[in-house]
């Protein structure tokens, strides 16, 4: 997978993309990253990419031309069709299901907006998939873009240490009955050594060696935790 990131602050990305799971994905040749400075496509001597909003108000707005030209130029750098994505608090709330779909794409082009926003005309022209990381506002789209990259590349084959690791994450589909019904649940509690810590014991079932009992205990805890903390995930499908 190739991932292109368009930003006004390219210096924010190298440390994140070279470390941990994103770095492992690149080392394993499962993902490649290209970070592009939108200012490189500004058509003025001062590389100005923003201006004051029509109608007044605070902040600055990213102009159409630099972003439009940047997207078209970057898309032309590789023959694979790019899925355009704009990180914005006005977008669809990012979900694991959406991440799973993006992980199947050959190429992503992620736009990290900044300032008060982006001129709506270029958004209408480019028609990107608009994604939000939650109901809050950050200074720009750079950190959401990093979050998106991490969430996507960890699902690529061969990136995680164990092939089932991603399948056992929170929000991944889980079969909850013999009929094959699946739900997206929160993960179960996890424990490691020592067996006792500050008078708190590891549940006996996890020490039993009975894999079937362990699996049932974990699924029960997932359902219980989801019901308590995120009942919206069950939405009438409460097992």
N, C-alpha and C positions, 0 to 999 in steps of 0.2 A: 504494500500500500504506500502511495505517495501522499504526503500531507503538506500542503502549502498554507502558510499563515501570512496574512496581510495585516500590517500593524504600523503604528507611528513610533513604536518603542521596541525595535528588534533586539535591543540589548537585554531585554528581560528574559529571553527564551533559552539561550544556550545552556545554562546550568540545569534547568528543568528537563530539557530534551535529551541531555546526555547522562542523566542519573536515573537510578532505580529502574522501574519497568519500562518507561519510554526509552531509556538508554539501552536496556537489554533488547528491546524490539529492534532498535537500529543496528546493534552489534550482530544480531541474528539475521539481519537482512530481511526482516519481516516488515519493517516500516522505514521510510526515509522522510526527512523533514527539510523543508526549504522555508526560510523566514525572509520576507520581503518588506522593505521600507516603502510605504505608500508615497512618501515624499519624493521618491525617485521618479515618479510619474507626474509631478507637478509641472505645469507649463509656464512657470514664472521664475524669475532669477533668484527669488528668496525662498523657493520651495514651499510656498504658502499653501496649505491644504484646508484652511477653515476660514470662516467669515462670520459676521454678526447675523443673527436671525432676522428675516423679514417679520415685521409686526412687533419688533422689540422684544425685550425680555433678557434674562441673564444668560451667560454662557456663549459659546461659539458652536457653529454647526459645520461639520465636514462637508466640503464642496463635492459636487458631482464628478467633475472631470478627472481629478487625480485617481479616485477610487475606481471609476469606470475603466479608465485606461489601464490601471494596474491589474484589474481582474482579467481583462481580455489578453493582456500581454503575458501574464503568468500562466493562464490556461494554454496559451500557445507554446509553452515550454515543454509540454509532454503530450503525446498523442492520446493518452487515456482521458476519458471524459471525467470532468471534475464535478462533484456534488458541491454546489455553493452553499455555504452556511454563514449566517450573520449572527454573532452573539449579541443579544439585546434583551433588556428586561421586559420588552413588549412581546417577546416570542413565546412559542410553545414551551411549556415547562419540560426540561430535559428528563427523560425516564430511561430506565434500563432497557426497555423494549425498543426505544428509539436508538440507543447506543448499539444494540445488537444488529439493527438494520444498517447503521452506518459502518459497522465493522465488516460488512459484506461488500462495501463499495471499493472499487479499485483505487479511487483517488478522492481526497477531500480538499476543498479550498475554504479556509476559515478566515472570515473577516472580523478583526477585532476593532470595533468602533471606539470612539473616544469623544471627549468634550460633551456638549449638551445632546448631541445626536448626529445623525447623518441626514443630509438632504433627502427628503422622501422620494424625490423624482428618480434618483439613482437606485434606490431600493426597488421601486416599481419596475425600473428597466432591467435590473439584474435578476430579480425574482429569486433571491436566495431562500433557503430554509431558515426561518428565524427561530432561534433557540434561546431560552432563558435558563439560568442555573438556579433560579429561585426568586421569591418575592422580596428582593432587596436590591440596592443599587451599589455598584462598585465604581471606581474612578474610570474604568475603561473595560474593554472586552478582552484584555490580555490574559488575566487570570482565569476567566471562564474558558478561554481558548485552551489554556494549559490543562484545565480540568477535563475538557472534552477529549483532548488528545490522549491523556492518561486512561480515561475510561474506555476509549475505543481500542487502543493498541493492546491492552491487556487481554482482549478477547481474540486477538489474532493467533492462529495455530502456532504452537511452539514457543510462545513468549513466556508464559507462566511455567513454573517449575513442575507442576503436576497437571496433566490434561483435564482433570476434574475440578481444578481450583476455581475457575470462573463459574462453573456450573453450581457450586455450593455457596456462592455469594448471596448476600441479601438481594432481593428483588428478582433473582433468577427463577424461572418456572420450576415448580416442584410437584411431582406426582403425590397426591394426598390420599388416594384410595385405589382399590383393586381395579376400578373401571378406567383408570388412566386420567382422572380429573387432575388438572394442574392449577396451581395458584402461585402468585408471586408473593413470597413471604420474607420476613426479616430472618436473619441468621440466628442460630441457636447460641447459647453461651459456650465459651471455650475455656479449657483448663490445661495447665501444664505443671511440671514439677515446681515445688514440692507438693506432696499429697495433702499436707496440712499446712496452713499459713494463718497465723493469728486466730487460731481456733476455728478456722473455716476449712471444711473438708471437701475434697473432690467428691462428686456424687458416685456412689458405689457402682452404679451400672457402667460407668466409664472404665472401671477397673476390672470388670467381670470377664472380659474376653469374649463375651457373647455379642457378635457383630449385629445380629438381628435385633437384640434388645437395645443396643446402642443406637442403631438407626431409628427405631421406634421412639426412643427417648428424645433424640434430636428433633425429629419431626414434631413431636408433641410440644417441645419447647418453642419451636418456630411458630407454630400455630398460636400458642399461648401468648408469646411475646408480640406477635402481629396483632392479635385481638386487643391486647392492652395498649400498645403504643401506636399502631397504625391501622385502626379498624377500617379505614377507607380502602385499604388494599383488598379487603375481603368482599365488600360491596354486595352483600346479599348471598355470597357464596360461602359463608361461614361453615366450615366442616364440623 
